[in-house]
Amino acid sequence: MDSRGVQPRRSAICRGMGRGSRVVQTHRWTLFLAAALAAGAPSFAATPVADALQRPALAVSAPQRAVLLAGAQAGARVIAVGERGIVALSDDSGKTWRQAPCPVSVTLTMVRFADDRNGVAVGHGGTVLTTADGGASWSVRLDGRRAAQLAKEAATTPAAQRDAERLVADGPDKPFLDVLVWDAKRFLVVGAYGLVFHTADGGATWTPWMARLPNPKSRHWYVARRSGNALWLAGEQGLVTRSTDGGETFQPVASPYQGSWFAGALQPDGGVLLAGLRGNVWRTADAVNWTQIPSPVPASITAVATAEDGRLLLASQAGLVLVLQGDRLVPLGSVSVPNPAGLLQLQGGALLSVGINGVLPALEVRP
């Protein structure tokens, strides 16, 4: 499973969970929960997603200690999101935190900002939230019920109609896992079972993009990256595609690895670096020829961030933060980051990581 909420149906880890499963979980998320239980953390009963979509996040005294899955920076403010709709804010580079109100209590899996005020968060239940005040308040722009209905209305083939009818029947149990943000109005959300939706008006209206993507088996999208008109999407079982015209058309890309991709970064040469299961890290400049970058430990890569000097930093489930130096991945000193889900390079050089233990103390990244 992956930490953000989707069952990789075809993996050797967990076979047999079909498309219509009411409980959608992921490989990394299972590992997070297993680690929490092993550490003696209290267990909690699962909450139906439909109920969590109707209930605001519960206020907690220390949001920075919650299970957090992603972070972003909006001007000088740091925003982290995670389980049960928790949104944590810091205005002093992660030294102190407070919780922002959130209209849902589903797990939030990713957050990105267009500028210092306008941002988007996505998560379970087909949730898309937006903020126009730097994360201080959030509004629901899409949920799984509406997404399923939009998919049904847009379906033009028998196969698409069947898929959409299953989405409607399943209810809002499919998470979004990543988001591309052009500006305050335009963004693209991607997630489980091939779901991809685009808006050009800040979430007032949405267009399903599933039909334009080469994903006939409706595999999960975990990674979305953009630079100018170049878009790259990657995900389950080596799924990779790219667009060179801003998303009007997509072409399948032959993947060098048939395991799942969980993280990625665009390269200065216009290519992409993708990372995922078992420490697999590959990069390409032309979407044809790939070069593998060996990892010192064969543990899944869960996040990638770019340092201020342009180097790439990768988080591994082995607890390592790795620095890409030429064609090598080198551990960042003796730093240990237990169960990392996300990395965030702050202004000034500090590196924050988030995961099952919440926000960890900032790390120093030296040239």
WOHU-V583474 format. One record per run of one state. SS is the DSSP state (alpha for helix, beta for strand, coil for the rest). FROM is the first residue (numbers start at 1). TO is the last residue. If there is no record, write none. Layout:
ss-><SS/SS>
from-><FROM/FROM>
to-><TO/TO>
This chain:
ss-><coil/beta/coil/alpha/coil/alpha/coil/alpha/coil/beta/coil/beta/alpha/coil/beta/coil/beta/coil/beta/coil/beta/alpha/beta/coil/beta/coil/alpha/coil/alpha/coil/beta/coil/beta/alpha/coil/beta/coil/beta/coil/alpha/coil/beta/coil/beta/alpha/coil/beta/coil/beta/coil/beta/coil/beta/alpha/coil/beta/coil/beta/coil/beta/coil/beta/coil/beta/coil/beta/coil/beta/coil/beta/coil/beta/coil/beta/coil>
from-><1/2/3/27/39/49/55/63/66/68/75/77/83/86/87/91/98/101/108/114/119/124/127/132/139/143/144/155/158/171/176/182/187/192/195/196/200/207/209/210/213/221/228/230/236/239/240/244/251/253/261/267/272/277/280/281/285/290/293/301/307/312/317/321/326/328/332/340/346/350/356/358/360/363/365>
to-><1/2/26/38/48/54/62/65/67/74/76/82/85/86/90/97/100/107/113/118/123/126/131/138/142/143/154/157/170/175/181/186/191/194/195/199/206/208/209/212/220/227/229/235/238/239/243/250/252/260/266/271/276/279/280/284/289/292/300/306/311/316/320/325/327/331/339/345/349/355/357/359/362/364/367>
